[in-house]
Amino acid sequence: MARIQNGYETKYRAMLRRVRPRELERGVQQLLRKANLLCHQEGLAEPRALEEVYQRLQRQLNRWNQFKELERQSIPGNKHHNGSPAFLCDAGLGGLARWLRAAGYEAAWPGDRAEDEALISEAARSGAILLTTDSMMMERRVLREGIVPALWVPPAFKMREQLALVLRELRLPLREPRCMHCGGELKKVDKDTVRERIPPRTWIWLNEYFECAHCHKLFWHGTHWQRIRDQLHALNGH
């Protein structure tokens, strides 16, 4: 449980730094006390109370950011960059990587034996956002100070909760899906050119097919795919 609290302390610090408080550690301790009150007053488990306090803080800062954005938009020549982020997932987040791809985002997962140093170096090289369940890794200076962008994912969260967390915290919309196997871009292909790869029954009723530009796996929007998209829309609040 101490590691979970340490992870949230790191998240609180990162969030509070956005407003440059005079007493950062005092602010962190106040947030921890709020979480403790939720545990006793509302009977929440500690991880849920810590997450609830974090979400409340995030909502407050989002309102502040929206105000600041209106100020920036009033300055001539100031343009906001809206690129699509890429992600690098640590050993425990292979499932999250697959679902981020389904949501339309590049997400690499180097396997379950990747060392911390290798992950951080790759994130720095590629410009990807590092996603990790390791609160101790988040204490490294390059992550703590935002030199390498990183987001801590509570290890107690189930995969759907992990995905909802990433989409919510980074305010990401659902995009056109990528290959869930490797993350490659899906390209529409002519039905006749891939006929031998399509099950006979599927061939009869479906006309739209996609091929991964990287691993060349074939995809189509069947009932399984519709279930995936329905779950994604539910997680993203649509």
N, C-alpha and C positions, 0 to 999 in steps of 0.2 A: 504494500500500500504506500510505503514511503516513496518508492520510485514513481508511482502515479502522481503523488503530490508534487514531487520534484519536477515532473514533466509539466504540470499546470503552472508551477511557479515560473518556469521558463516562458511559457505562453503568456502569462500575465505580464512579465517584464517586457516581452517583445511588443505586446499590444500597447502598454503604457508608454513605451518610448516614442510612439507616434505623436504623443502630445507633449513630450519633453517635460515630465513632471520635475519639480524641484527635489522631491524626496522619493525616488523610485522604490526603494526597498520598503518604505513605510506604506506606499500604495499597494505593494504586493501583499504585505501582511494584513492590510485592511480587507483585501479580497479573500484571503484565506479565512479570516474571521467571519465574513459573510457566508462562506461555504459551510463553516462549522455551525452557524446559526440555522442554516437550512437543514442540516442533518438533524438537529435537535428539535426544531419547531415543526418541520414538515415530514420528518421521518425518512428523508432521502438517504440513500447509500452515499458514502463519501465521493466516489467517482462521479456520480450523477450530480451531486451538489457542486462539485468543482466545475463540471461542465456547464451547469446552469448559470453560475456566476460569470463564467467566461462568455457565454452567449449574451447575457445582459450587458456586459461591458462592450462586447462587439457591436450590439445594436446602438448603444450610446455613441460609440466612435463612428459608426456608419453615418449616423445623423450629422455628426460634426464634419465628417469627410464630404458629405453632400453639400453642406454649407460652403466649405472651402472650395469645392469644385465649381460652384456657382461663381465664386469670386474669381477663380482662374479663367473661367469662360469669358469673363468681362474684360480680360486683358488681350488686346489685339495680337495676333500672331502666335498665340499659345495653343498648341495642338496636343491632344491627348492620344497617346499610343495605345492601341487596343489589340495587341497581338495575342495569339493563342498560345498558352503555356504548354510546355512539355514536362513530364514527370519522370523521376527515377525512384523506384520503390525498393525498400530494403527487403531483407530475407523473409520477413513475416507478412509481406503484403503482395504476394503473387496474385491472389484473387482480386485485390483492389486494382492492380494493373490491368487485368483483363476487362474489368467493368469500366474503368476510365477510358479504355479504347472503345468500348461500346458506346460510351457517351461522347465520343468524337475527339479524344485527346491522345497525343503521343504519350505512351507510358512504358518505360523500360523496366524489366525485372531481371537482374543479372543472375538470379538463382539464390538458393538458400545457404550458400557458403561465402558470399561476398563479404570482405573485410570492411570495417568502417572507413579506413583511410582510402581504400579504393573507391568506395561509394562517394565520399566527399570530393575526391579528385575528379571523378567522372562528372559529378554534378557541376563542379566549377568549370570543367572543360567544355561541357555541352550547353551550359546555361539552363539546365533543367532544374525544376524545383524538387528538392529531396524530400521524400515522404518516409518517415520512420516511426516505429513504435518504441524506439530506444530513447528513454529520457536522458540517459547519461550522454549519449551522442550529442544531444541538443545543447549540452553544456560546453561543447567545444567552441572556442572563440569565433571561428569563422561562421558558425551557425548561429550562435548566440547574438552576434552583432550584425547578422544579416548580410555578411559578405558573400556567403553562399546561401541563397534562399532555401528555407526548409520549413516543413510543417510537421509537428508531432501529432501522431494518431494514437489515441489511447488504446493500449493492447486489449482491454476488456471489450472493446466495441466489436460487434459482428460486422461482416463485410458490408452489408447494406448501410449500417450506421457509419462505417468508414467513408464510403462513397458520398453519403449525404453530408458528412462533415467537410470533405474537400470541396464539394460543389458550393456549399453554403459559405464557408470561410473565404473562398476566393471569388465568390459571386459569379460562378461560371454557368453559362447557359448550355443546354444540350446542343451538340453540333452533329454534323453528318458522321455516322459511325465509321470506325476504322476496323481493321482486321483484329478480332479478339485474340487470335493466335500469336501474332507478331507485332501488331500495331501499324502495319503498312496501310497506305491509302487504298481505298476501294475504288476500282474503275469499272464503269458499266461496260459489259461486253455483249456482243451480238449472240443471241440465243443459238443460232445455227452453228456457230464456231465452237461451242462447248457442249454440243448435244450428247456426246458420248459420256460426259461427266454428270449428266442430270438424270436422276431417277425417272423412270418412265411415267409414273403417275404425276410427278411434279411437272414434267414437260408438258403434259396435257393442259393444266390449268394455270400455269404461271409463265409470264413472258419476260420478266425483268431479272437479270442476273448480274453479279458483280464479281470481279476477280481482284485479289490482293496484288498490288504492284510489286510487293516484295517476295512473299512466299508462294504466290499464285494459287492459293486456296480459293475455291468457288463458294459464293454466298448467294442466297436469295431470301426474300422476305416471306418466309413461311410462318406457320403458327408459332414455332419456337421463337422466331425473331420478334413477332408481335408481342409475345409475353415479356421478352427482354425490354422492349421499348416502353411497354406499359409500366413496368417496374421502375425504369429510369424516370419517367414522367412523374410517377408517384413520389419518388425520392426527391425530385427537384421541385416539388410543390406545384405541379401543373396537372 
